[in-house]
Amino acid sequence: MLQIDSTYIEKALTANAIEELYPLLQKAIELEHSTIPPYLTAMFSLKPGTNLVQRQIIHSIVIEEMLHMTIAANILNALGGKPKIDKNDFVPEYPGPLPMGIGNGLIVGLEKYSTDVVKNVFMEIEEPENPLVFKSVSLVELPTFSTIGQFYQAVQKKIDDLAPNDLPGEKSKQVTSSFFPSDELFPIYTKQNAIDAINIIIEQGEGTSTSPVDQEDELAHYYRFEELYKGKRLIKNDAAPNGYSFSGPDIPFTPEDVFPLFPNTKTSMLPAGSEELNRMNEFNTSYYSLLAGLHTTFNGHPEMLDSTVGVMYDLKLTAQKLCATPFPGKAGYTIGPSFEFIVPAGS
């Protein structure tokens, strides 16, 4: 599982004012974002028109990670804080630990799709402390690490304890969009709105304590990735433990239809003045535009979300070109997207 430093939970549970939750929610935004580049890199490595179920499942999870990032920003705004997206240290270094991770925790890189990556990285990121079981966190006896769900539960508890029923943030900063269902992305005006929104994040990532599905009857991220690893659909089965089993249709996978991306490609690896470098710069320009657009969206211009999400299309097109481009000087490899925070000239 993704090992989150339990001191973040301790900071949440010992907070005496809602302002003390601001840096924790900022970290939550950073954590939700940090999963998107690894997931997208794996998805972009799938050759167009192939491995369609893998593509669909990863895409669905990326969309929900973007939803969770937006929810966390809405909650931070509702409490009176200010999300910070357009900054260099917002983007983690790949390969490396994700935000809030401890030193001996999971190392996440930007790699091509494989069942090994699904099992050893993606499922590890999304795994609850025990699949289908959420354990409470005691302030008296904190473990050395905790899960994403436990962190959100701690923040949720402290919002319930400290926040007024009507939250103090500017209502005009709340982000909604036709891009997301209205029962999943909604304005955070009250304490109960914040509690309900955090439940959505937890359930979509981990499932509930008794089921692998959330309230919308959709599989949580962990179990969707487990489907890809096992190559079978998880379906209802009354005779099985917890009422589900991997006894559904096969999910075929053809490894030869995955581009051989050089893992953790960096801009500095490409020849100066080359077309390959130009393509990478084009990709990172789109990535910067996405982050800058989200920063503006979350800081007083919620109407910009739909157009900002549209930048993802440019990102996809450029990434697909990169993934099909041979890596100069690295025989047998193609170029992976680097997801580096590079401010374009003149910005």
C-alpha positions as a Markdown table, in Angstrom:
| # | Residue | x | y | z |
|---|---|---|---|---|
| 1 | Met | 0.0 | 0.0 | 0.0 |
| 2 | Leu | 1.0 | 3.6 | -0.4 |
| 3 | Gln | 2.7 | 4.5 | 2.9 |
| 4 | Ile | 1.7 | 7.9 | 4.1 |
| 5 | Asp | 3.7 | 9.4 | 7.0 |
| 6 | Ser | 1.3 | 9.2 | 9.9 |
| 7 | Thr | 2.4 | 12.5 | 11.2 |
| 8 | Tyr | 0.0 | 14.1 | 8.6 |
| 9 | Ile | -2.8 | 12.3 | 10.3 |
| 10 | Glu | -1.6 | 13.4 | 13.7 |
| 11 | Lys | -1.5 | 17.0 | 12.5 |
| 12 | Ala | -5.1 | 16.6 | 11.4 |
| 13 | Leu | -6.3 | 15.0 | 14.6 |
| 14 | Thr | -4.5 | 17.5 | 16.8 |
| 15 | Ala | -5.5 | 20.6 | 14.9 |
| 16 | Asn | -7.1 | 23.3 | 17.0 |
| 17 | Ala | -8.2 | 25.6 | 14.2 |
| 18 | Ile | -9.4 | 25.0 | 10.6 |
| 19 | Glu | -6.5 | 27.0 | 9.3 |
| 20 | Glu | -4.2 | 24.2 | 10.5 |
| 21 | Leu | -5.9 | 22.0 | 7.9 |
| 22 | Tyr | -4.9 | 24.2 | 5.0 |
| 23 | Pro | -1.5 | 22.7 | 4.4 |
| 24 | Leu | -2.9 | 19.2 | 4.8 |
| 25 | Leu | -5.6 | 19.8 | 2.1 |
| 26 | Gln | -2.9 | 21.3 | -0.1 |
| 27 | Lys | -0.9 | 18.1 | 0.3 |
| 28 | Ala | -4.1 | 16.2 | -0.6 |
| 29 | Ile | -4.4 | 18.1 | -3.8 |
| 30 | Glu | -0.8 | 17.4 | -4.6 |
| 31 | Leu | -1.2 | 13.7 | -3.8 |
| 32 | Glu | -4.3 | 13.3 | -6.0 |
| 33 | His | -2.5 | 15.0 | -8.9 |
| 34 | Ser | 0.7 | 12.9 | -8.4 |
| 35 | Thr | -1.1 | 9.7 | -9.4 |
| 36 | Ile | -2.2 | 11.1 | -12.8 |
| 37 | Pro | 1.2 | 11.3 | -14.6 |
| 38 | Pro | 2.0 | 7.6 | -13.9 |
| 39 | Tyr | -1.5 | 6.4 | -14.9 |
| 40 | Leu | -1.5 | 8.6 | -18.0 |
| 41 | Thr | 2.0 | 7.4 | -19.0 |
| 42 | Ala | 0.8 | 3.8 | -18.9 |
| 43 | Met | -2.3 | 4.6 | -20.8 |
| 44 | Phe | -0.4 | 6.6 | -23.5 |
| 45 | Ser | 1.9 | 3.7 | -24.0 |
| 46 | Leu | -0.9 | 1.5 | -25.3 |
| 47 | Lys | -0.9 | 1.7 | -29.1 |
| 48 | Pro | -4.0 | 3.4 | -30.5 |
| 49 | Gly | -6.9 | 1.0 | -31.1 |
| 50 | Thr | -5.4 | -1.8 | -29.0 |
| 51 | Asn | -5.9 | -3.1 | -25.4 |
| 52 | Leu | -9.2 | -1.1 | -25.2 |
| 53 | Val | -10.3 | -2.4 | -21.8 |
| 54 | Gln | -7.0 | -1.4 | -20.2 |
| 55 | Arg | -7.3 | 2.1 | -21.8 |
| 56 | Gln | -10.9 | 2.5 | -20.7 |
| 57 | Ile | -10.2 | 1.5 | -17.1 |
| 58 | Ile | -7.2 | 3.7 | -16.7 |
| 59 | His | -8.9 | 6.6 | -18.3 |
| 60 | Ser | -11.9 | 6.2 | -15.9 |
| 61 | Ile | -9.6 | 6.3 | -12.9 |
| 62 | Val | -7.7 | 9.3 | -14.2 |
| 63 | Ile | -10.9 | 11.2 | -14.6 |
| 64 | Glu | -11.8 | 10.3 | -11.0 |
| 65 | Glu | -8.4 | 11.4 | -9.7 |
| 66 | Met | -9.1 | 14.8 | -11.4 |
| 67 | Leu | -12.4 | 14.8 | -9.6 |
| 68 | His | -10.8 | 14.1 | -6.3 |
| 69 | Met | -8.2 | 16.8 | -6.9 |
| 70 | Thr | -11.1 | 19.3 | -7.6 |
| 71 | Ile | -13.0 | 18.2 | -4.5 |
| 72 | Ala | -10.0 | 18.7 | -2.3 |
| 73 | Ala | -9.5 | 22.2 | -3.8 |
| 74 | Asn | -13.2 | 23.0 | -3.2 |
| 75 | Ile | -12.9 | 21.9 | 0.4 |
| 76 | Leu | -9.7 | 24.0 | 0.9 |
| 77 | Asn | -11.5 | 27.0 | -0.6 |
| 78 | Ala | -14.6 | 26.4 | 1.5 |
| 79 | Leu | -12.5 | 26.5 | 4.6 |
| 80 | Gly | -10.9 | 29.8 | 3.6 |
| 81 | Gly | -7.6 | 28.5 | 2.1 |
| 82 | Lys | -6.1 | 29.0 | -1.3 |
| 83 | Pro | -5.0 | 26.1 | -3.5 |
| 84 | Lys | -1.5 | 26.4 | -5.1 |
| 85 | Ile | -1.1 | 24.5 | -8.3 |
| 86 | Asp | 1.1 | 26.7 | -10.4 |
| 87 | Lys | 4.4 | 26.1 | -8.6 |
| 88 | Asn | 7.5 | 24.1 | -9.3 |
| 89 | Asp | 7.3 | 21.8 | -6.3 |
| 90 | Phe | 3.7 | 20.9 | -7.0 |
| 91 | Val | 5.0 | 18.2 | -9.4 |
| 92 | Pro | 6.8 | 15.3 | -7.7 |
| 93 | Glu | 10.1 | 13.9 | -9.0 |
| 94 | Tyr | 9.6 | 10.7 | -10.9 |
| 95 | Pro | 10.8 | 8.1 | -10.0 |
| 96 | Gly | 10.3 | 8.8 | -6.3 |
| 97 | Pro | 7.8 | 8.7 | -3.4 |
| 98 | Leu | 4.5 | 10.4 | -3.8 |
| 99 | Pro | 3.6 | 13.4 | -1.6 |
| 100 | Met | 3.3 | 12.6 | 2.0 |
| 101 | Gly | 5.1 | 9.3 | 1.5 |
| 102 | Ile | 7.7 | 8.1 | 3.9 |
| 103 | Gly | 11.3 | 7.2 | 2.9 |
| 104 | Asn | 10.9 | 3.4 | 2.7 |
| 105 | Gly | 7.5 | 3.7 | 1.0 |
| 106 | Leu | 6.5 | 3.1 | -2.6 |
| 107 | Ile | 8.6 | 4.5 | -5.4 |
| 108 | Val | 6.6 | 5.6 | -8.4 |
| 109 | Gly | 7.9 | 6.1 | -11.9 |
| 110 | Leu | 6.7 | 6.9 | -15.4 |
| 111 | Glu | 6.7 | 3.6 | -17.2 |
| 112 | Lys | 4.9 | 1.7 | -20.0 |
| 113 | Tyr | 1.9 | -0.3 | -19.2 |
| 114 | Ser | 2.5 | -3.8 | -17.9 |
| 115 | Thr | 0.7 | -6.2 | -15.5 |
| 116 | Asp | 3.7 | -5.8 | -13.2 |
| 117 | Val | 3.3 | -2.0 | -13.0 |
| 118 | Val | -0.4 | -2.5 | -12.4 |
| 119 | Lys | 0.2 | -4.9 | -9.5 |
| 120 | Asn | 3.3 | -3.5 | -8.0 |
| 121 | Val | 2.6 | 0.3 | -8.4 |
| 122 | Phe | -1.0 | 1.1 | -9.2 |
| 123 | Met | -2.6 | -1.4 | -6.9 |
| 124 | Glu | -0.2 | -0.4 | -4.2 |
| 125 | Ile | -1.1 | 3.3 | -4.5 |
| 126 | Glu | -4.9 | 2.5 | -4.2 |
| 127 | Glu | -4.8 | -0.3 | -1.7 |
| 128 | Pro | -6.7 | 0.1 | 1.6 |
| 129 | Glu | -5.0 | -1.0 | 4.8 |
| 130 | Asn | -6.9 | -4.3 | 4.3 |
| 131 | Pro | -9.0 | -4.7 | 1.1 |
| 132 | Leu | -12.7 | -4.3 | 2.1 |
| 133 | Val | -11.8 | -3.3 | 5.7 |
| 134 | Phe | -11.1 | 0.2 | 6.9 |
| 135 | Lys | -9.4 | 0.3 | 10.3 |
| 136 | Ser | -9.7 | 3.3 | 12.5 |
| 137 | Val | -6.6 | 5.3 | 13.5 |
| 138 | Ser | -6.0 | 5.8 | 17.2 |
| 139 | Leu | -4.2 | 8.9 | 18.3 |
| 140 | Val | -2.8 | 7.0 | 21.2 |
| 141 | Glu | -1.2 | 4.3 | 19.1 |
| 142 | Leu | -0.4 | 5.6 | 15.6 |
| 143 | Pro | 1.3 | 3.3 | 13.1 |
| 144 | Thr | 4.5 | 4.5 | 11.4 |
| 145 | Phe | 2.5 | 4.8 | 8.2 |
| 146 | Ser | -1.2 | 5.0 | 7.1 |
| 147 | Thr | -3.3 | 4.9 | 4.0 |
| 148 | Ile | -4.9 | 7.6 | 1.8 |
| 149 | Gly | -8.3 | 6.7 | 3.2 |
| 150 | Gln | -7.1 | 7.0 | 6.8 |
| 151 | Phe | -5.7 | 10.5 | 6.1 |
| 152 | Tyr | -9.0 | 11.6 | 4.6 |
| 153 | Gln | -10.9 | 10.2 | 7.5 |
| 154 | Ala | -8.7 | 12.2 | 9.9 |
| 155 | Val | -9.3 | 15.4 | 8.0 |
| 156 | Gln | -13.0 | 14.7 | 7.8 |
| 157 | Lys | -13.2 | 14.1 | 11.6 |
| 158 | Lys | -11.4 | 17.4 | 12.3 |
| 159 | Ile | -13.6 | 19.3 | 9.9 |
| 160 | Asp | -16.6 | 17.9 | 11.7 |
| 161 | Asp | -15.1 | 18.9 | 15.1 |
| 162 | Leu | -13.9 | 22.4 | 14.2 |
| 163 | Ala | -15.7 | 23.9 | 11.3 |
| 164 | Pro | -19.0 | 25.8 | 11.6 |
| 165 | Asn | -22.0 | 24.4 | 9.8 |
| 166 | Asp | -21.8 | 27.1 | 7.2 |
| 167 | Leu | -18.2 | 27.2 | 5.9 |
| 168 | Pro | -16.4 | 30.6 | 5.7 |
| 169 | Gly | -14.9 | 30.4 | 2.2 |
| 170 | Glu | -16.0 | 32.4 | -0.7 |
| 171 | Lys | -18.9 | 30.6 | -2.4 |
| 172 | Ser | -18.0 | 32.0 | -5.8 |
| 173 | Lys | -14.8 | 29.9 | -5.8 |
| 174 | Gln | -16.6 | 26.6 | -5.7 |
| 175 | Val | -16.0 | 24.6 | -8.9 |
| 176 | Thr | -18.7 | 22.6 | -10.6 |
| 177 | Ser | -18.8 | 21.3 | -14.2 |
| 178 | Ser | -20.9 | 19.3 | -16.6 |
| 179 | Phe | -17.7 | 17.3 | -17.1 |
| 180 | Phe | -18.4 | 15.5 | -13.7 |
| 181 | Pro | -21.7 | 14.2 | -12.3 |
| 182 | Ser | -23.4 | 16.7 | -10.1 |
| 183 | Asp | -23.8 | 14.2 | -7.3 |
| 184 | Glu | -20.0 | 13.8 | -7.3 |
| 185 | Leu | -18.8 | 17.3 | -7.8 |
| 186 | Phe | -20.9 | 19.8 | -6.0 |
| 187 | Pro | -20.4 | 23.1 | -4.2 |
| 188 | Ile | -18.9 | 22.8 | -0.7 |
| 189 | Tyr | -20.9 | 25.3 | 1.3 |
| 190 | Thr | -21.5 | 23.5 | 4.6 |
| 191 | Lys | -19.7 | 21.1 | 6.9 |
| 192 | Gln | -21.9 | 18.3 | 5.8 |
| 193 | Asn | -21.1 | 19.0 | 2.1 |
| 194 | Ala | -17.4 | 18.6 | 3.0 |
| 195 | Ile | -18.0 | 15.3 | 4.9 |
| 196 | Asp | -20.0 | 13.9 | 2.0 |
| 197 | Ala | -17.4 | 15.0 | -0.6 |
| 198 | Ile | -14.6 | 13.2 | 1.3 |
| 199 | Asn | -16.7 | 10.1 | 1.5 |
| 200 | Ile | -16.8 | 10.1 | -2.4 |
| 201 | Ile | -13.0 | 10.3 | -2.6 |
| 202 | Ile | -12.5 | 7.5 | -0.1 |
| 203 | Glu | -15.1 | 5.2 | -1.7 |
| 204 | Gln | -14.0 | 5.7 | -5.3 |
| 205 | Gly | -10.5 | 4.9 | -4.3 |
| 206 | Glu | -10.9 | 2.1 | -1.9 |
| 207 | Gly | -14.5 | 0.9 | -1.9 |
| 208 | Thr | -16.6 | 0.6 | 1.2 |
| 209 | Ser | -15.9 | -1.4 | 4.3 |
| 210 | Thr | -18.1 | -4.2 | 3.0 |
| 211 | Ser | -18.0 | -4.0 | -0.8 |
| 212 | Pro | -15.6 | -3.3 | -3.6 |
| 213 | Val | -18.1 | -0.8 | -5.1 |
| 214 | Asp | -19.0 | 2.8 | -4.1 |
| 215 | Gln | -22.4 | 4.3 | -3.7 |
| 216 | Glu | -22.8 | 4.6 | -7.4 |
| 217 | Asp | -22.2 | 0.9 | -7.7 |
| 218 | Glu | -18.9 | 1.4 | -9.5 |
| 219 | Leu | -15.8 | -0.6 | -8.6 |
| 220 | Ala | -13.2 | 1.3 | -6.6 |
| 221 | His | -9.9 | 2.1 | -8.2 |
| 222 | Tyr | -8.0 | -0.7 | -6.3 |
| 223 | Tyr | -10.4 | -3.4 | -7.7 |
| 224 | Arg | -10.5 | -2.0 | -11.2 |
| 225 | Phe | -6.7 | -2.3 | -11.3 |
| 226 | Glu | -7.0 | -5.8 | -9.8 |
| 227 | Glu | -9.2 | -6.7 | -12.8 |
| 228 | Leu | -6.4 | -5.7 | -15.1 |
| 229 | Tyr | -3.8 | -7.6 | -13.2 |
| 230 | Lys | -5.9 | -10.8 | -13.0 |
| 231 | Gly | -7.3 | -10.4 | -16.5 |
| 232 | Lys | -10.8 | -11.1 | -15.4 |
| 233 | Arg | -13.8 | -9.0 | -14.6 |
| 234 | Leu | -14.9 | -8.8 | -10.9 |
| 235 | Ile | -18.6 | -9.6 | -10.8 |
| 236 | Lys | -21.3 | -10.3 | -8.2 |
| 237 | Asn | -21.3 | -13.8 | -6.8 |
| 238 | Asp | -23.5 | -14.5 | -3.9 |
| 239 | Ala | -21.6 | -17.7 | -3.1 |
| 240 | Ala | -18.2 | -15.9 | -2.8 |
| 241 | Pro | -16.8 | -14.1 | 0.2 |
| 242 | Asn | -18.0 | -10.4 | 0.2 |
| 243 | Gly | -20.4 | -11.3 | -2.6 |
| 244 | Tyr | -18.0 | -10.8 | -5.5 |
| 245 | Ser | -15.5 | -12.9 | -7.4 |
| 246 | Phe | -13.1 | -12.6 | -10.4 |
| 247 | Ser | -15.3 | -15.0 | -12.5 |
| 248 | Gly | -16.5 | -12.5 | -15.1 |
| 249 | Pro | -15.4 | -12.3 | -18.8 |
| 250 | Asp | -11.7 | -12.4 | -19.6 |
| 251 | Ile | -9.8 | -9.1 | -20.2 |
| 252 | Pro | -7.3 | -9.9 | -23.0 |
| 253 | Phe | -4.0 | -8.1 | -23.0 |
| 254 | Thr | -1.5 | -8.1 | -25.9 |
| 255 | Pro | 2.0 | -6.9 | -24.6 |
| 256 | Glu | 3.2 | -6.4 | -28.2 |
| 257 | Asp | 0.7 | -3.6 | -28.6 |
| 258 | Val | 2.5 | -1.5 | -25.9 |
| 259 | Phe | 5.1 | 1.1 | -27.0 |
| 260 | Pro | 8.5 | 0.3 | -25.4 |
| 261 | Leu | 8.9 | 3.5 | -23.5 |
| 262 | Phe | 12.2 | 4.3 | -21.9 |
| 263 | Pro | 11.3 | 4.5 | -18.3 |
| 264 | Asn | 11.4 | 7.9 | -16.6 |
| 265 | Thr | 12.4 | 9.9 | -19.7 |
| 266 | Lys | 13.7 | 13.4 | -19.0 |
| 267 | Thr | 14.0 | 16.4 | -21.3 |
| 268 | Ser | 17.7 | 16.5 | -20.5 |
| 269 | Met | 18.2 | 13.0 | -22.2 |
| 270 | Leu | 17.2 | 14.3 | -25.6 |
| 271 | Pro | 19.6 | 15.9 | -28.1 |
| 272 | Ala | 19.7 | 19.7 | -28.1 |
| 273 | Gly | 17.9 | 21.2 | -31.1 |
| 274 | Ser | 16.3 | 17.8 | -32.1 |
| 275 | Glu | 12.8 | 17.2 | -33.3 |
| 276 | Glu | 12.4 | 14.8 | -30.4 |
| 277 | Leu | 13.2 | 17.6 | -27.9 |
| 278 | Asn | 10.8 | 19.9 | -29.7 |
| 279 | Arg | 8.0 | 17.3 | -29.2 |
| 280 | Met | 8.9 | 16.9 | -25.5 |
| 281 | Asn | 8.8 | 20.6 | -25.0 |
| 282 | Glu | 5.4 | 20.8 | -26.8 |
| 283 | Phe | 4.2 | 18.1 | -24.4 |
| 284 | Asn | 5.5 | 19.9 | -21.3 |
| 285 | Thr | 4.1 | 23.2 | -22.5 |
| 286 | Ser | 0.6 | 21.6 | -22.6 |
| 287 | Tyr | 1.2 | 20.1 | -19.2 |
| 288 | Tyr | 2.1 | 23.5 | -17.8 |
| 289 | Ser | -1.0 | 25.0 | -19.4 |
| 290 | Leu | -3.1 | 22.4 | -17.7 |
| 291 | Leu | -1.6 | 23.1 | -14.3 |
| 292 | Ala | -1.8 | 26.9 | -14.8 |
| 293 | Gly | -5.4 | 26.6 | -15.9 |
| 294 | Leu | -6.2 | 24.5 | -12.8 |
| 295 | His | -4.6 | 27.1 | -10.6 |
| 296 | Thr | -6.6 | 29.9 | -12.1 |
| 297 | Thr | -9.8 | 27.7 | -12.0 |
| 298 | Phe | -9.3 | 26.9 | -8.3 |
| 299 | Asn | -8.5 | 30.5 | -7.4 |
| 300 | Gly | -11.6 | 32.4 | -8.4 |
| 301 | His | -12.4 | 31.4 | -12.0 |
| 302 | Pro | -14.4 | 28.1 | -11.7 |
| 303 | Glu | -15.8 | 28.7 | -15.2 |
| 304 | Met | -12.4 | 27.9 | -16.7 |
| 305 | Leu | -12.5 | 24.2 | -15.6 |
| 306 | Asp | -14.1 | 22.8 | -18.8 |
| 307 | Ser | -11.6 | 24.7 | -21.1 |
| 308 | Thr | -8.7 | 23.6 | -18.9 |
| 309 | Val | -9.8 | 20.0 | -19.0 |
| 310 | Gly | -9.8 | 20.4 | -22.8 |
| 311 | Val | -6.0 | 20.9 | -22.7 |
| 312 | Met | -5.9 | 17.2 | -21.9 |
| 313 | Tyr | -6.7 | 16.5 | -25.5 |
| 314 | Asp | -3.6 | 18.4 | -26.6 |
| 315 | Leu | -1.6 | 16.5 | -24.0 |
| 316 | Lys | -2.9 | 13.2 | -25.3 |
| 317 | Leu | -2.1 | 14.0 | -29.0 |
| 318 | Thr | 1.4 | 15.1 | -28.2 |
| 319 | Ala | 2.0 | 12.1 | -25.9 |
| 320 | Gln | 0.9 | 9.7 | -28.5 |
| 321 | Lys | 3.5 | 11.1 | -30.9 |
| 322 | Leu | 6.2 | 10.9 | -28.3 |
| 323 | Cys | 5.4 | 7.3 | -27.5 |
| 324 | Ala | 5.7 | 6.3 | -31.1 |
| 325 | Thr | 9.0 | 8.1 | -31.6 |
| 326 | Pro | 12.3 | 6.1 | -31.4 |
| 327 | Phe | 14.5 | 7.3 | -28.5 |
| 328 | Pro | 17.8 | 8.8 | -30.0 |
| 329 | Gly | 20.7 | 6.6 | -28.9 |
| 330 | Lys | 18.6 | 4.1 | -27.0 |
| 331 | Ala | 17.9 | 1.2 | -29.4 |
| 332 | Gly | 14.6 | -0.5 | -28.9 |
| 333 | Tyr | 13.0 | 2.2 | -26.9 |
| 334 | Thr | 10.6 | 5.0 | -27.6 |
| 335 | Ile | 10.2 | 8.3 | -25.8 |
| 336 | Gly | 7.9 | 8.6 | -22.8 |
| 337 | Pro | 6.3 | 11.8 | -21.6 |
| 338 | Ser | 8.3 | 13.4 | -18.9 |
| 339 | Phe | 5.6 | 15.5 | -17.0 |
| 340 | Glu | 8.2 | 18.1 | -16.0 |
| 341 | Phe | 7.2 | 21.5 | -14.6 |
| 342 | Ile | 8.8 | 23.8 | -17.2 |
| 343 | Val | 7.5 | 27.3 | -17.5 |
| 344 | Pro | 7.4 | 28.3 | -21.2 |
| 345 | Ala | 9.3 | 31.4 | -22.2 |
| 346 | Gly | 7.1 | 34.5 | -21.9 |
| 347 | Ser | 4.7 | 33.0 | -19.4 |
